[in-house]
Structures are given as C-alpha cells and as structure tokens.
Amino acid sequence: MSDPGSAQDTRPLFMIGVAAELAGMHPQTLRIYERRGLVRPGRTPKGTRLYSHSDIARLRAIQALSEAGLNLAGIERVMELERALKEVQARLRQLEAELASQAEQALRELDQARRAMRAEIVHVPRRPRTLAPRIRPIVGPNNL
C-alpha cells in the first residue's frame, strides 16, 4: 500500500459489504458510524457508499477503541483529539521551517555585517608599553 494520506489511500473503492468485512464489522455498524460522523465514505452518483483504504484503517481504529472499552462518545472525542493533534503537528512543522529559514537569514546578515566591519577596521601596530618611563642613566660605564 502507499503512504498514508496519499490519493490512492483516500480513493473510494469498497462497497459497504466489502468494507465491513475488511474492518471486521457488520454493515449496519458502518452506517451508524457514518451517522455519528466517525467515518465519511464516498458516494457514487446513485448514492452507494464507497469506502477507501483510509476509511478501513479508521474503522479498524474505531473497533480497537471500542474493544478497549470506549463508548461512541469517547471514540468521537479521541478521534477529534487525534485530528486536532495532527493539525497542531502540521502547524509546528510549518513554524519550525519558518524559524529555521529566519535563523539562516539572520546568520547570512550577521556574516555580511562582519565582513563589512572587517573592511572598515584599520590595523595599527602596537608599541610595547611599560608602566614607568625609560630612564637613561647619567653615569654609566661608558660615560666615566
């Protein structure tokens, strides 16, 4: 199968009987889940429900939550939280990319400013400094 969320995963393929069998549920259960908004199958022009691979995966997740003891209200809440989490994660990835881009731009500007400053700096040779001025002896071995 392809990557989750790809066009192939979301393409409606399976009629309700096949989808129910793949998900391990009764077709009436799929209708109930659709009424509750837990799954949204595609429809043919004549109104026949068609389920995609991602719909089947979602139905299996719903089944697992149900078997873990959650009622439909709990499952709806979990699904809503998962959807919200995906949105937040996508926004976080977007903000991280923007921040990385801004950091790269700031580093380029900093490097450019450093190069400009180096061109303006005049290097002056240093003289050694002493704390006391040099005193020349008045009398020395050569002056006697």
Backbone hydrogen bonds, N-H to C=O, Kabsch-Sander energy under -0.5 kcal/mol:
donor,donor_aa,acceptor,acceptor_aa,energy
6,S,3,D,-1.8
10,T,6,S,-1.4
11,R,7,A,-0.6
11,R,8,Q,-0.5
13,L,51,Y,-2.1
14,F,51,Y,-2.9
16,I,49,R,-0.5
19,A,15,M,-2.7
20,A,16,I,-2.6
21,E,17,G,-1.9
22,L,18,V,-2.8
23,A,19,A,-2.3
24,G,20,A,-1.0
25,M,20,A,-3.0
29,T,26,H,-1.1
30,L,26,H,-1.3
31,R,27,P,-1.7
32,I,28,Q,-2.2
33,Y,29,T,-2.6
34,E,30,L,-2.1
35,R,31,R,-2.4
36,R,32,I,-2.1
37,G,34,E,-1.1
38,L,33,Y,-2.5
39,V,33,Y,-0.9
42,G,50,L,-2.3
44,T,48,T,-1.9
47,G,44,T,-2.0
50,L,42,G,-2.6
51,Y,14,F,-3.5
53,H,9,D,-0.5
54,S,9,D,-2.5
56,I,52,S,-2.2
57,A,53,H,-2.4
58,R,54,S,-2.2
59,L,55,D,-2.7
60,R,56,I,-2.3
61,A,57,A,-2.0
62,I,58,R,-2.5
63,Q,59,L,-2.4
64,A,60,R,-2.3
65,L,61,A,-2.3
66,S,62,I,-2.4
67,E,63,Q,-2.5
68,A,64,A,-1.4
69,G,66,S,-1.5
70,L,65,L,-2.2
75,I,71,N,-2.5
76,E,72,L,-2.8
77,R,73,A,-2.1
78,V,74,G,-2.6
79,M,75,I,-2.8
80,E,76,E,-2.3
81,L,77,R,-2.6
82,E,78,V,-2.5
83,R,79,M,-2.3
84,A,80,E,-2.6
85,L,81,L,-2.6
86,K,82,E,-2.2
87,E,83,R,-2.0
88,V,84,A,-2.4
89,Q,85,L,-2.7
90,A,86,K,-2.3
91,R,87,E,-2.4
92,L,88,V,-2.7
93,R,89,Q,-2.4
94,Q,90,A,-2.1
95,L,91,R,-2.7
96,E,92,L,-2.7
97,A,93,R,-2.1
98,E,94,Q,-2.3
99,L,95,L,-2.7
100,A,96,E,-2.5
101,S,97,A,-2.2
102,Q,98,E,-2.5
103,A,99,L,-2.6
104,E,100,A,-2.3
105,Q,101,S,-2.2
106,A,102,Q,-2.5
107,L,103,A,-2.4
108,R,104,E,-2.2
109,E,105,Q,-2.5
110,L,106,A,-2.5
111,D,107,L,-2.6
112,Q,108,R,-2.3
113,A,109,E,-2.4
114,R,110,L,-2.4
115,R,111,D,-2.3
116,A,112,Q,-2.1
117,M,113,A,-2.3
118,R,114,R,-2.4
119,A,115,R,-1.5
120,E,116,A,-0.9
120,E,117,M,-0.5
121,I,117,M,-1.2
123,H,121,I,-0.5
124,V,122,V,-0.6
136,R,134,R,-0.5
140,G,138,I,-0.5
143,N,140,G,-0.5
144,L,140,G,-0.6
